[in-house]
Amino acid sequence: MKLHDVRGVIFDKDGTLIEFQPFWIPVTCRVLSRLRELYQADAIEYQDCLSALGVSEGGEVDPEGQLAVGTYGTISRAVSEVYARGGVEVDGASFLGDMTRAFEEEAARQPCTLTADMHGLLAFLKKKRIRVAIATTDNTEVTQGFLRENRIAADIVSTCDGPIPKKPDAELIGYCARAWDTTCEHVLMVGDTPNDLRFARNAGARTVGVLTGVSSERTLAPYADLVLANIGELKKVL
Protein backbone atom coordinates (compact mmCIF):
# COMPACT_ATOMS: atom_id res chain seq x y z
CA MET A 1 0.00 0.00 0.00
CA LYS A 2 1.29 3.44 -0.99
CA LEU A 3 0.54 6.66 0.86
CA HIS A 4 0.00 9.22 -1.87
CA ASP A 5 0.14 13.03 -1.68
CA VAL A 6 1.78 13.27 1.73
CA ARG A 7 3.09 16.83 2.11
CA GLY A 8 4.42 16.61 5.65
CA VAL A 9 5.33 13.98 8.25
CA ILE A 10 5.08 14.38 12.03
CA PHE A 11 7.35 11.97 13.90
CA ASP A 12 6.95 10.97 17.50
CA LYS A 13 10.39 10.83 19.15
CA ASP A 14 10.71 8.06 21.74
CA GLY A 15 10.03 4.61 20.34
CA THR A 16 9.79 6.03 16.83
CA LEU A 17 13.06 7.84 16.19
CA ILE A 18 14.92 6.14 19.05
CA GLU A 19 14.56 2.75 20.70
CA PHE A 20 12.40 3.22 23.77
CA GLN A 21 13.29 0.63 26.41
CA PRO A 22 17.11 0.79 26.14
CA PHE A 23 16.91 4.54 26.72
CA TRP A 24 14.00 5.28 29.05
CA ILE A 25 14.08 2.29 31.39
CA PRO A 26 17.62 2.97 32.73
CA VAL A 27 16.98 6.73 32.76
CA THR A 28 13.76 6.31 34.72
CA CYS A 29 15.32 3.88 37.19
CA ARG A 30 18.12 6.34 37.95
CA VAL A 31 15.64 9.18 38.34
CA LEU A 32 13.54 7.19 40.80
CA SER A 33 16.66 6.26 42.77
CA ARG A 34 17.69 9.91 42.98
CA LEU A 35 14.24 10.95 44.19
CA ARG A 36 14.15 8.24 46.87
CA GLU A 37 17.48 9.44 48.18
CA LEU A 38 16.59 13.15 47.95
CA TYR A 39 13.28 12.69 49.79
CA GLN A 40 14.57 10.01 52.18
CA ALA A 41 11.84 7.74 50.91
CA ASP A 42 13.41 4.36 51.62
CA ALA A 43 10.01 3.01 52.69
CA ILE A 44 8.63 3.50 49.17
CA GLU A 45 8.64 0.31 47.13
CA TYR A 46 10.64 0.84 43.96
CA GLN A 47 8.38 -1.33 41.83
CA ASP A 48 5.30 0.54 43.05
CA CYS A 49 6.65 3.66 41.35
CA LEU A 50 7.45 1.78 38.17
CA SER A 51 4.01 0.16 38.18
CA ALA A 52 2.41 3.59 38.52
CA LEU A 53 4.24 4.56 35.33
CA GLY A 54 3.09 1.46 33.48
CA VAL A 55 6.27 -0.61 33.76
CA SER A 56 5.86 -4.24 34.82
CA GLU A 57 8.26 -6.19 37.02
CA GLY A 58 9.58 -7.80 33.86
CA GLY A 59 10.29 -4.42 32.30
CA GLU A 60 7.37 -4.41 29.87
CA VAL A 61 5.98 -0.94 29.16
CA ASP A 62 2.23 -0.35 28.88
CA PRO A 63 1.70 1.60 25.62
CA GLU A 64 -1.07 3.56 27.37
CA GLY A 65 0.93 4.06 30.59
CA GLN A 66 2.54 7.21 31.91
CA LEU A 67 6.09 6.40 30.85
CA ALA A 68 4.94 5.83 27.29
CA VAL A 69 2.57 8.79 26.89
CA GLY A 70 2.91 11.06 29.92
CA THR A 71 4.65 14.38 30.43
CA TYR A 72 6.99 15.13 33.32
CA GLY A 73 3.97 16.73 35.00
CA THR A 74 1.74 13.65 34.79
CA ILE A 75 4.65 11.32 35.62
CA SER A 76 5.46 13.46 38.67
CA ARG A 77 1.85 13.28 39.88
CA ALA A 78 1.76 9.50 39.47
CA VAL A 79 4.95 9.01 41.50
CA SER A 80 3.95 11.56 44.17
CA GLU A 81 0.71 9.62 44.69
CA VAL A 82 2.77 6.49 45.39
CA TYR A 83 4.83 8.51 47.87
CA ALA A 84 1.67 9.79 49.58
CA ARG A 85 0.27 6.26 49.95
CA GLY A 86 3.59 5.30 51.54
CA GLY A 87 3.39 8.15 54.04
CA VAL A 88 5.84 10.49 52.30
CA GLU A 89 4.17 13.83 51.57
CA VAL A 90 5.82 16.04 48.97
CA ASP A 91 5.16 19.51 47.61
CA GLY A 92 3.87 19.05 44.07
CA ALA A 93 5.74 21.93 42.47
CA SER A 94 9.04 21.14 44.19
CA PHE A 95 8.74 17.45 43.39
CA LEU A 96 8.06 18.23 39.73
CA GLY A 97 11.09 20.51 39.59
CA ASP A 98 13.34 17.92 41.19
CA MET A 99 12.05 15.19 38.90
CA THR A 100 12.40 17.31 35.77
CA ARG A 101 16.01 18.19 36.59
CA ALA A 102 16.78 14.54 37.27
CA PHE A 103 15.26 13.46 33.96
CA GLU A 104 17.14 16.17 32.06
CA GLU A 105 20.47 15.21 33.62
CA GLU A 106 19.99 11.46 33.32
CA ALA A 107 18.71 11.70 29.74
CA ALA A 108 21.80 13.72 28.81
CA ARG A 109 23.98 10.89 30.20
CA GLN A 110 22.19 8.05 28.45
CA PRO A 111 23.22 7.08 24.91
CA CYS A 112 20.34 6.55 22.51
CA THR A 113 20.03 4.33 19.48
CA LEU A 114 18.23 5.57 16.37
CA THR A 115 15.72 3.07 15.02
CA ALA A 116 16.80 3.51 11.39
CA ASP A 117 19.03 5.59 9.11
CA MET A 118 17.41 8.91 10.02
CA HIS A 119 19.73 11.00 7.87
CA GLY A 120 19.02 8.86 4.82
CA LEU A 121 15.30 9.14 5.50
CA LEU A 122 15.48 12.93 5.93
CA ALA A 123 17.36 13.22 2.63
CA PHE A 124 14.68 11.07 0.97
CA LEU A 125 11.88 13.26 2.37
CA LYS A 126 13.66 16.45 1.34
CA LYS A 127 14.05 15.16 -2.21
CA LYS A 128 10.31 14.46 -2.32
CA ARG A 129 9.61 17.93 -0.82
CA ILE A 130 7.93 16.41 2.23
CA ARG A 131 8.22 18.59 5.32
CA VAL A 132 9.16 17.23 8.76
CA ALA A 133 7.96 17.85 12.33
CA ILE A 134 8.80 16.24 15.66
CA ALA A 135 6.08 15.88 18.32
CA THR A 136 7.00 14.59 21.76
CA THR A 137 5.76 14.70 25.33
CA ASP A 138 9.36 15.29 26.39
CA ASN A 139 10.42 18.85 27.27
CA THR A 140 12.23 21.35 25.07
CA GLU A 141 15.66 21.03 26.69
CA VAL A 142 15.89 17.25 26.33
CA THR A 143 14.36 17.31 22.84
CA GLN A 144 16.67 20.00 21.48
CA GLY A 145 19.65 18.18 23.00
CA PHE A 146 18.61 15.02 21.19
CA LEU A 147 18.17 16.85 17.87
CA ARG A 148 21.56 18.57 18.16
CA GLU A 149 23.39 15.41 19.18
CA ASN A 150 21.94 13.43 16.29
CA ARG A 151 22.06 16.28 13.74
CA ILE A 152 18.32 16.05 13.02
CA ALA A 153 16.58 19.10 11.56
CA ALA A 154 12.82 19.63 11.61
CA ASP A 155 10.55 22.45 10.46
CA ILE A 156 8.39 22.19 13.57
CA VAL A 157 9.17 20.81 17.03
CA SER A 158 6.29 20.30 19.49
CA THR A 159 7.24 19.63 23.12
CA CYS A 160 5.31 19.44 26.39
CA ASP A 161 6.49 22.91 27.47
CA GLY A 162 6.68 24.73 24.14
CA PRO A 163 4.29 27.20 22.46
CA ILE A 164 3.21 24.87 19.64
CA PRO A 165 0.07 22.70 20.12
CA LYS A 166 0.96 19.48 21.90
CA LYS A 167 0.14 15.81 21.45
CA PRO A 168 -2.59 14.62 21.68
CA ASP A 169 -4.29 17.92 20.79
CA ALA A 170 -5.78 17.58 17.33
CA GLU A 171 -4.90 21.23 16.74
CA LEU A 172 -1.29 20.09 16.26
CA ILE A 173 -2.31 18.51 12.96
CA GLY A 174 -4.04 21.69 11.83
CA TYR A 175 -1.07 23.79 12.94
CA CYS A 176 1.33 21.72 10.84
CA ALA A 177 -1.03 21.65 7.87
CA ARG A 178 -1.32 25.45 7.88
CA ALA A 179 2.44 25.91 8.28
CA TRP A 180 3.01 23.62 5.32
CA ASP A 181 0.27 25.28 3.23
CA THR A 182 -1.73 22.09 2.93
CA THR A 183 -4.68 20.33 4.57
CA CYS A 184 -4.87 17.70 7.31
CA GLU A 185 -5.41 14.78 4.95
CA HIS A 186 -1.98 15.45 3.45
CA VAL A 187 -0.27 15.22 6.87
CA LEU A 188 1.13 11.89 8.09
CA MET A 189 1.63 11.08 11.80
CA VAL A 190 4.16 8.35 12.61
CA GLY A 191 4.32 6.89 16.11
CA ASP A 192 4.69 3.81 18.28
CA THR A 193 1.64 4.14 20.57
CA PRO A 194 -2.13 4.34 20.08
CA ASN A 195 -1.94 7.79 21.71
CA ASP A 196 0.27 8.99 18.83
CA LEU A 197 -2.16 7.81 16.20
CA ARG A 198 -5.67 8.31 17.63
CA PHE A 199 -5.58 12.08 17.81
CA ALA A 200 -4.06 12.38 14.34
CA ARG A 201 -6.67 10.14 12.76
CA ASN A 202 -9.44 12.09 14.53
CA ALA A 203 -8.01 15.27 12.96
CA GLY A 204 -8.14 13.73 9.48
CA ALA A 205 -4.44 12.93 9.10
CA ARG A 206 -2.94 9.73 7.75
CA THR A 207 -1.28 7.47 10.33
CA VAL A 208 1.58 4.96 10.39
CA GLY A 209 2.49 2.84 13.39
CA VAL A 210 5.99 1.52 13.97
CA LEU A 211 7.11 -1.51 15.98
CA THR A 212 10.30 -0.01 17.42
CA GLY A 213 8.64 1.18 20.62
CA VAL A 214 6.22 -0.19 23.17
CA SER A 215 3.29 -1.43 21.05
CA SER A 216 2.52 -4.55 19.07
CA GLU A 217 1.08 -4.60 15.57
CA ARG A 218 -2.24 -5.74 17.04
CA THR A 219 -2.31 -2.74 19.39
CA LEU A 220 -1.53 -0.22 16.64
CA ALA A 221 -3.56 -1.66 13.76
CA PRO A 222 -6.96 -0.14 14.75
CA TYR A 223 -5.49 3.37 14.52
CA ALA A 224 -3.02 3.02 11.64
CA ASP A 225 -3.30 3.11 7.87
CA LEU A 226 -0.11 1.05 7.90
CA VAL A 227 2.08 -0.62 10.52
CA LEU A 228 5.79 -0.76 9.63
CA ALA A 229 8.77 -2.40 11.29
CA ASN A 230 10.55 0.96 11.56
CA ILE A 231 10.64 4.44 10.05
CA GLY A 232 13.16 3.35 7.44
CA GLU A 233 10.35 1.49 5.68
CA LEU A 234 8.64 4.82 4.93
CA LYS A 235 10.82 5.01 1.83
CA LYS A 236 8.85 2.07 0.42
CA VAL A 237 5.40 3.62 0.93
CA LEU A 238 5.82 7.33 0.26
C-alpha positions as CSV (number, residue, x, y, z in Angstrom):
1,M,0.0,0.0,0.0
2,K,1.3,3.4,-1.0
3,L,0.5,6.7,0.9
4,H,0.0,9.2,-1.9
5,D,0.1,13.0,-1.7
6,V,1.8,13.3,1.7
7,R,3.1,16.8,2.1
8,G,4.4,16.6,5.6
9,V,5.3,14.0,8.3
10,I,5.1,14.4,12.0
11,F,7.3,12.0,13.9
12,D,6.9,11.0,17.5
13,K,10.4,10.8,19.1
14,D,10.7,8.1,21.7
15,G,10.0,4.6,20.3
16,T,9.8,6.0,16.8
17,L,13.1,7.8,16.2
18,I,14.9,6.1,19.0
19,E,14.6,2.8,20.7
20,F,12.4,3.2,23.8
21,Q,13.3,0.6,26.4
22,P,17.1,0.8,26.1
23,F,16.9,4.5,26.7
24,W,14.0,5.3,29.1
25,I,14.1,2.3,31.4
26,P,17.6,3.0,32.7
27,V,17.0,6.7,32.8
28,T,13.8,6.3,34.7
29,C,15.3,3.9,37.2
30,R,18.1,6.3,37.9
31,V,15.6,9.2,38.3
32,L,13.5,7.2,40.8
33,S,16.7,6.3,42.8
34,R,17.7,9.9,43.0
35,L,14.2,10.9,44.2
36,R,14.1,8.2,46.9
37,E,17.5,9.4,48.2
38,L,16.6,13.1,48.0
39,Y,13.3,12.7,49.8
40,Q,14.6,10.0,52.2
41,A,11.8,7.7,50.9
42,D,13.4,4.4,51.6
43,A,10.0,3.0,52.7
44,I,8.6,3.5,49.2
45,E,8.6,0.3,47.1
46,Y,10.6,0.8,44.0
47,Q,8.4,-1.3,41.8
48,D,5.3,0.5,43.1
49,C,6.7,3.7,41.4
50,L,7.5,1.8,38.2
51,S,4.0,0.2,38.2
52,A,2.4,3.6,38.5
53,L,4.2,4.6,35.3
54,G,3.1,1.5,33.5
55,V,6.3,-0.6,33.8
56,S,5.9,-4.2,34.8
57,E,8.3,-6.2,37.0
58,G,9.6,-7.8,33.9
59,G,10.3,-4.4,32.3
60,E,7.4,-4.4,29.9
61,V,6.0,-0.9,29.2
62,D,2.2,-0.3,28.9
63,P,1.7,1.6,25.6
64,E,-1.1,3.6,27.4
65,G,0.9,4.1,30.6
66,Q,2.5,7.2,31.9
67,L,6.1,6.4,30.9
68,A,4.9,5.8,27.3
69,V,2.6,8.8,26.9
70,G,2.9,11.1,29.9
71,T,4.7,14.4,30.4
72,Y,7.0,15.1,33.3
73,G,4.0,16.7,35.0
74,T,1.7,13.7,34.8
75,I,4.6,11.3,35.6
76,S,5.5,13.5,38.7
77,R,1.9,13.3,39.9
78,A,1.8,9.5,39.5
79,V,4.9,9.0,41.5
80,S,4.0,11.6,44.2
81,E,0.7,9.6,44.7
82,V,2.8,6.5,45.4
83,Y,4.8,8.5,47.9
84,A,1.7,9.8,49.6
85,R,0.3,6.3,49.9
86,G,3.6,5.3,51.5
87,G,3.4,8.1,54.0
88,V,5.8,10.5,52.3
89,E,4.2,13.8,51.6
90,V,5.8,16.0,49.0
91,D,5.2,19.5,47.6
92,G,3.9,19.0,44.1
93,A,5.7,21.9,42.5
94,S,9.0,21.1,44.2
95,F,8.7,17.4,43.4
96,L,8.1,18.2,39.7
97,G,11.1,20.5,39.6
98,D,13.3,17.9,41.2
99,M,12.1,15.2,38.9
100,T,12.4,17.3,35.8
101,R,16.0,18.2,36.6
102,A,16.8,14.5,37.3
103,F,15.3,13.5,34.0
104,E,17.1,16.2,32.1
105,E,20.5,15.2,33.6
106,E,20.0,11.5,33.3
107,A,18.7,11.7,29.7
108,A,21.8,13.7,28.8
109,R,24.0,10.9,30.2
110,Q,22.2,8.0,28.5
111,P,23.2,7.1,24.9
112,C,20.3,6.5,22.5
113,T,20.0,4.3,19.5
114,L,18.2,5.6,16.4
115,T,15.7,3.1,15.0
116,A,16.8,3.5,11.4
117,D,19.0,5.6,9.1
118,M,17.4,8.9,10.0
119,H,19.7,11.0,7.9
120,G,19.0,8.9,4.8
121,L,15.3,9.1,5.5
122,L,15.5,12.9,5.9
123,A,17.4,13.2,2.6
124,F,14.7,11.1,1.0
125,L,11.9,13.3,2.4
126,K,13.7,16.5,1.3
127,K,14.0,15.2,-2.2
128,K,10.3,14.5,-2.3
129,R,9.6,17.9,-0.8
130,I,7.9,16.4,2.2
131,R,8.2,18.6,5.3
132,V,9.2,17.2,8.8
133,A,8.0,17.9,12.3
134,I,8.8,16.2,15.7
135,A,6.1,15.9,18.3
136,T,7.0,14.6,21.8
137,T,5.8,14.7,25.3
138,D,9.4,15.3,26.4
139,N,10.4,18.8,27.3
140,T,12.2,21.3,25.1
141,E,15.7,21.0,26.7
142,V,15.9,17.3,26.3
143,T,14.4,17.3,22.8
144,Q,16.7,20.0,21.5
145,G,19.7,18.2,23.0
146,F,18.6,15.0,21.2
147,L,18.2,16.8,17.9
148,R,21.6,18.6,18.2
149,E,23.4,15.4,19.2
150,N,21.9,13.4,16.3
151,R,22.1,16.3,13.7
152,I,18.3,16.0,13.0
153,A,16.6,19.1,11.6
154,A,12.8,19.6,11.6
155,D,10.6,22.4,10.5
156,I,8.4,22.2,13.6
157,V,9.2,20.8,17.0
158,S,6.3,20.3,19.5
159,T,7.2,19.6,23.1
160,C,5.3,19.4,26.4
161,D,6.5,22.9,27.5
162,G,6.7,24.7,24.1
163,P,4.3,27.2,22.5
164,I,3.2,24.9,19.6
165,P,0.1,22.7,20.1
166,K,1.0,19.5,21.9
167,K,0.1,15.8,21.4
168,P,-2.6,14.6,21.7
169,D,-4.3,17.9,20.8
170,A,-5.8,17.6,17.3
171,E,-4.9,21.2,16.7
172,L,-1.3,20.1,16.3
173,I,-2.3,18.5,13.0
174,G,-4.0,21.7,11.8
175,Y,-1.1,23.8,12.9
176,C,1.3,21.7,10.8
177,A,-1.0,21.7,7.9
178,R,-1.3,25.5,7.9
179,A,2.4,25.9,8.3
180,W,3.0,23.6,5.3
181,D,0.3,25.3,3.2
182,T,-1.7,22.1,2.9
183,T,-4.7,20.3,4.6
184,C,-4.9,17.7,7.3
185,E,-5.4,14.8,5.0
186,H,-2.0,15.5,3.5
187,V,-0.3,15.2,6.9
188,L,1.1,11.9,8.1
189,M,1.6,11.1,11.8
190,V,4.2,8.3,12.6
191,G,4.3,6.9,16.1
192,D,4.7,3.8,18.3
193,T,1.6,4.1,20.6
194,P,-2.1,4.3,20.1
195,N,-1.9,7.8,21.7
196,D,0.3,9.0,18.8
197,L,-2.2,7.8,16.2
198,R,-5.7,8.3,17.6
199,F,-5.6,12.1,17.8
200,A,-4.1,12.4,14.3
201,R,-6.7,10.1,12.8
202,N,-9.4,12.1,14.5
203,A,-8.0,15.3,13.0
204,G,-8.1,13.7,9.5
205,A,-4.4,12.9,9.1
206,R,-2.9,9.7,7.7
207,T,-1.3,7.5,10.3
208,V,1.6,5.0,10.4
209,G,2.5,2.8,13.4
210,V,6.0,1.5,14.0
211,L,7.1,-1.5,16.0
212,T,10.3,0.0,17.4
213,G,8.6,1.2,20.6
214,V,6.2,-0.2,23.2
215,S,3.3,-1.4,21.1
216,S,2.5,-4.5,19.1
217,E,1.1,-4.6,15.6
218,R,-2.2,-5.7,17.0
219,T,-2.3,-2.7,19.4
220,L,-1.5,-0.2,16.6
221,A,-3.6,-1.7,13.8
222,P,-7.0,-0.1,14.8
223,Y,-5.5,3.4,14.5
224,A,-3.0,3.0,11.6
225,D,-3.3,3.1,7.9
226,L,-0.1,1.0,7.9
227,V,2.1,-0.6,10.5
228,L,5.8,-0.8,9.6
229,A,8.8,-2.4,11.3
230,N,10.6,1.0,11.6
231,I,10.6,4.4,10.1
232,G,13.2,3.4,7.4
233,E,10.3,1.5,5.7
234,L,8.6,4.8,4.9
235,K,10.8,5.0,1.8
236,K,8.8,2.1,0.4
237,V,5.4,3.6,0.9
238,L,5.8,7.3,0.3
